[in-house]
């Protein structure tokens, strides 16, 4: 579904990503973790073309992200993204946040778009918030609306960029539950997160990144129990409860 | 003190106030139009748009308004080969001068929208124009409203500077009445009250808009 081949990214001479190679198959959930500034968020933004990399290639659903032949807007429509700070449109109700892109991009009628929007809000458990503005909702509710907004485009892939790190602890669970549901429902997902409980439950692969490189990858408990590199061990010691 | 001078000349004075409003309204409409174009130019990533817009804005913001008014008054006949009339040349000077201030308000308004909001729009498949139109500009406009209203109040006051090229707006007419009636204190006090009333109403409107903006929505 997603093929990342030797991708390197520089910011003014600083190398943010160094020849990253990774394949993500359909219906798989991959969790990426690592210290801040390790390049994990940059990698996500490269996948849907929000960031331009200088070397390598990323192919999503058979289309090369940076190729001039690719209609990037069309490709992005099939890649959902969820942000750390939700990024709901503050001047629109939850319902409008969800129905905007389906109407403008998929050319759905308002009735149809709102119908789908309401079903999705139901699915993430906040149908009653449909007519509220983002500023009137809690962080957890906002993030669930944001996930629903991405789902409204019926994406083939979902990217999550630290979806719970701006949330109060008691709201993390409600968001993770939605994500676990999605993963179990067969969505292809790349999740940047430090929620190792989530990783344990649904990840098909866990990647540890540092200084723009993939340091280690694991497929199951072995990643947590016997990390091969010192860097991974160090990192896991810091984020996992003793 | 003899306040009778005001009712005696009220039609003449109010006629000037009408001209003041006319000048302010045309300057605001034209200045806003040019200002939005220049402001969008100021946030463009295309150099051939960005640099001319930036030069324009910085140039006119560096000059005193009174100089720009004089300048166009003397320059336009030179360019066109015939006099333009004081009203039209004042209008052109105001539009060009005030648009550079509007442009900065527009630039700051768009700059106040975080780039993640743009990313959010892009990530759902919206193109640049749809993202600007539905996500960035509505939010930016909302942030800009108080500054825009304040700028309109300033323009209303600024119109009195058209005095220098002989335009018979409100302040000029006040001075003309004074020149024959010698009632400076009464006349200028009256002018001050008139300016005060309209400008205060303007800033009240701005404050109310700001308050409404803060309600419910982030």
Boltz contact constraints between the chains, C-beta under 6 A:
constraints:
  - contact:
      token1: [A, 48]
      token2: [B, 123]
      max_distance: 6.0
  - contact:
      token1: [A, 50]
      token2: [B, 119]
      max_distance: 6.0
  - contact:
      token1: [A, 73]
      token2: [B, 125]
      max_distance: 6.0
  - contact:
      token1: [A, 73]
      token2: [B, 127]
      max_distance: 6.0
  - contact:
      token1: [A, 76]
      token2: [B, 122]
      max_distance: 6.0
  - contact:
      token1: [A, 76]
      token2: [B, 123]
      max_distance: 6.0
  - contact:
      token1: [A, 76]
      token2: [B, 125]
      max_distance: 6.0
  - contact:
      token1: [A, 77]
      token2: [B, 125]
      max_distance: 6.0
  - contact:
      token1: [A, 81]
      token2: [B, 123]
      max_distance: 6.0
  - contact:
      token1: [A, 83]
      token2: [B, 116]
      max_distance: 6.0
  - contact:
      token1: [A, 87]
      token2: [B, 116]
      max_distance: 6.0
  - contact:
      token1: [A, 87]
      token2: [B, 117]
      max_distance: 6.0
  - contact:
      token1: [A, 87]
      token2: [B, 120]
      max_distance: 6.0
  - contact:
      token1: [A, 89]
      token2: [B, 135]
      max_distance: 6.0
  - contact:
      token1: [A, 90]
      token2: [B, 217]
      max_distance: 6.0
  - contact:
      token1: [A, 90]
      token2: [B, 218]
      max_distance: 6.0
  - contact:
      token1: [A, 91]
      token2: [B, 138]
      max_distance: 6.0
  - contact:
      token1: [A, 91]
      token2: [B, 139]
      max_distance: 6.0
  - contact:
      token1: [A, 101]
      token2: [B, 124]
      max_distance: 6.0
  - contact:
      token1: [A, 101]
      token2: [B, 125]
      max_distance: 6.0
  - contact:
      token1: [A, 104]
      token2: [B, 130]
      max_distance: 6.0
  - contact:
      token1: [A, 105]
      token2: [B, 125]
      max_distance: 6.0
  - contact:
      token1: [A, 133]
      token2: [B, 216]
      max_distance: 6.0
  - contact:
      token1: [A, 133]
      token2: [B, 217]
      max_distance: 6.0
  - contact:
      token1: [A, 135]
      token2: [B, 217]
      max_distance: 6.0
  - contact:
      token1: [A, 135]
      token2: [B, 218]
      max_distance: 6.0
  - contact:
      token1: [A, 153]
      token2: [B, 124]
      max_distance: 6.0
